Amino acid sequence: MPTALITGGSAGLGLALTRALSERGWQLIVDGRDAERLRTATAGLPGVTAITGDVTDADHRRALIQAVPRAGLDLLVNNASTLGQLPLPRLSTADLTELDQAYRTNVFAALRLVQLVLPALNRTRGTVLNVSSDAAREPYAGWGGYGSSKAALDQLTAVLAVEEPDLACYAFDPGDMRTDLQQAAFAGADISDRPGPETVAPAVLALLDTRPSSGRYRAAEFVTA
Ligand SMILES: NC(=O)c1ccc[n+]([C@@H]2O[C@H](COP(=O)([O-])OP(=O)(O)OC[C@H]3O[C@@H](n4cnc5c(N)ncnc54)[C@H](OP(=O)(O)O)[C@@H]3O)[C@@H](O)[C@H]2O)c1
């Protein structure tokens, strides 16, 4: 059975994808910083190995890699992300320490995980799926820190695709979803009009099933029903 490593598998899109791939019989390695939330979210899901930790922590990344089977890894999903400073600041007042932390999570940890799993991915001619955002492309006021980190992730993905032609390398924009991250960005607002992350997981499955050329894709391009 194929194996995936999904960061941030205890909530939101990461959990929806973990559930969907578990249902398909995949072996899954997932993480999250809140141990209790991770345990509760993944309890009873077949094939899931849950490892508590922060993707910015090198020891935690090593623990994730140690869980990857010798046979190889079919899919890495760099999904764990932070918005950084809240409320989202204008660039004129952005705190660079918070921005540094956002880049550590959204960009550097993702790239380091790619580096660490490359041999395992090459064994299966596997897939890297880096979760992006429309904020990587659209200049929304307040989103310059987070958005630029996602733009950096997009470009890393594009270059990786050229350097590793045997792999499928995707930047994937899920669109707005009703999750904790979205609620944190729009504190106090009613976000019930956003679709749940479980509506986006089928788009990821369709992307994996069709394995288009490496590139940047939006969930909306893979509407299945
Ligand atoms: N929601 C949207 O509207 C939207 C739109 C565009 C793009 N996205 C992108 O979609 C992806 C998923 O977002 P989401 O909305 O599903 O987020 P979410 O509901 O807030 O879930 C984030 C998950 O990542 C984990 N996580 C966060 N920081 C982590 C870290 N440093 N190390 C390990 N795990 C960490 C969280 O658990 P812990 O907190 O316990 O660590 C949780 O499991 C992100 O890449 C986000 O940028 C979301």
Ligand as a Chemical Component Dictionary entry (heavy atoms), coordinates in Angstrom:
data_LIG
# 
_chem_comp.id                   LIG 
_chem_comp.type                 NON-POLYMER 
_chem_comp.pdbx_formal_charge   0 
_chem_comp.three_letter_code    LIG 
# 
loop_
_chem_comp_atom.comp_id 
_chem_comp_atom.atom_id 
_chem_comp_atom.alt_atom_id 
_chem_comp_atom.type_symbol 
_chem_comp_atom.charge 
_chem_comp_atom.model_Cartn_x 
_chem_comp_atom.model_Cartn_y 
_chem_comp_atom.model_Cartn_z 
_chem_comp_atom.pdbx_ordinal 
LIG N1  N1  N 0  -8.246 27.576 5.463  1  
LIG C1  C1  C 0  -8.131 28.278 4.356  2  
LIG O1  O1  O 0  -9.046 29.020 3.959  3  
LIG C2  C2  C 0  -6.878 28.174 3.540  4  
LIG C3  C3  C 0  -6.814 28.902 2.338  5  
LIG C4  C4  C 0  -5.676 28.801 1.554  6  
LIG C5  C5  C 0  -4.638 27.989 1.965  7  
LIG N2  N2  N 1  -4.719 27.295 3.138  8  
LIG C6  C6  C 0  -3.600 26.437 3.481  9  
LIG O2  O2  O 0  -4.115 25.124 3.706  10 
LIG C7  C7  C 0  -3.281 24.421 4.640  11 
LIG C8  C8  C 0  -4.130 23.844 5.737  12 
LIG O3  O3  O 0  -4.739 24.909 6.435  13 
LIG P1  P1  P 0  -5.999 24.684 7.361  14 
LIG O4  O4  O 0  -6.886 25.839 7.112  15 
LIG O5  O5  O -1 -6.501 23.293 7.205  16 
LIG O6  O6  O 0  -5.318 24.893 8.788  17 
LIG P2  P2  P 0  -5.812 24.446 10.258 18 
LIG O7  O7  O 0  -7.222 23.994 10.242 19 
LIG O8  O8  O 0  -5.418 25.549 11.160 20 
LIG O9  O9  O 0  -4.904 23.150 10.544 21 
LIG C9  C9  C 0  -3.516 23.274 10.584 22 
LIG C10 C10 C 0  -2.910 21.938 10.967 23 
LIG O10 O10 O 0  -1.487 22.072 10.975 24 
LIG C11 C11 C 0  -0.994 21.791 12.286 25 
LIG N3  N3  N 0  0.176  22.658 12.474 26 
LIG C12 C12 C 0  0.222  24.014 12.461 27 
LIG N4  N4  N 0  1.474  24.440 12.662 28 
LIG C13 C13 C 0  2.242  23.332 12.799 29 
LIG C14 C14 C 0  3.613  23.115 13.022 30 
LIG N5  N5  N 0  4.464  24.142 13.165 31 
LIG N6  N6  N 0  4.080  21.846 13.092 32 
LIG C15 C15 C 0  3.231  20.802 12.952 33 
LIG N7  N7  N 0  1.903  20.942 12.745 34 
LIG C16 C16 C 0  1.426  22.192 12.675 35 
LIG C17 C17 C 0  -2.168 22.071 13.221 36 
LIG O11 O11 O 0  -2.085 21.381 14.448 37 
LIG P3  P3  P 0  -1.378 22.066 15.751 38 
LIG O12 O12 O 0  -1.896 23.467 15.828 39 
LIG O13 O13 O 0  -1.774 21.188 16.898 40 
LIG O14 O14 O 0  0.080  22.009 15.469 41 
LIG C18 C18 C 0  -3.300 21.490 12.365 42 
LIG O15 O15 O 0  -3.280 20.087 12.410 43 
LIG C19 C19 C 0  -2.247 25.444 5.107  44 
LIG O16 O16 O 0  -1.061 25.260 4.361  45 
LIG C20 C20 C 0  -2.869 26.771 4.768  46 
LIG O17 O17 O 0  -1.905 27.773 4.583  47 
LIG C21 C21 C 0  -5.811 27.371 3.925  48 
# 
loop_
_chem_comp_bond.comp_id 
_chem_comp_bond.atom_id_1 
_chem_comp_bond.atom_id_2 
_chem_comp_bond.value_order 
_chem_comp_bond.pdbx_ordinal 
LIG N1  C1  SING 1  
LIG C1  O1  DOUB 2  
LIG C1  C2  SING 3  
LIG C2  C3  SING 4  
LIG C2  C21 DOUB 5  
LIG C3  C4  DOUB 6  
LIG C4  C5  SING 7  
LIG C5  N2  DOUB 8  
LIG N2  C6  SING 9  
LIG N2  C21 SING 10 
LIG C6  O2  SING 11 
LIG C6  C20 SING 12 
LIG O2  C7  SING 13 
LIG C7  C8  SING 14 
LIG C7  C19 SING 15 
LIG C8  O3  SING 16 
LIG O3  P1  SING 17 
LIG P1  O4  DOUB 18 
LIG P1  O5  SING 19 
LIG P1  O6  SING 20 
LIG O6  P2  SING 21 
LIG P2  O7  DOUB 22 
LIG P2  O8  SING 23 
LIG P2  O9  SING 24 
LIG O9  C9  SING 25 
LIG C9  C10 SING 26 
LIG C10 O10 SING 27 
LIG C10 C18 SING 28 
LIG O10 C11 SING 29 
LIG C11 N3  SING 30 
LIG C11 C17 SING 31 
LIG N3  C12 SING 32 
LIG N3  C16 SING 33 
LIG C12 N4  DOUB 34 
LIG N4  C13 SING 35 
LIG C13 C14 SING 36 
LIG C13 C16 DOUB 37 
LIG C14 N5  SING 38 
LIG C14 N6  DOUB 39 
LIG N6  C15 SING 40 
LIG C15 N7  DOUB 41 
LIG N7  C16 SING 42 
LIG C17 O11 SING 43 
LIG C17 C18 SING 44 
LIG O11 P3  SING 45 
LIG P3  O12 DOUB 46 
LIG P3  O13 SING 47 
LIG P3  O14 SING 48 
LIG C18 O15 SING 49 
LIG C19 O16 SING 50 
LIG C19 C20 SING 51 
LIG C20 O17 SING 52 
# 
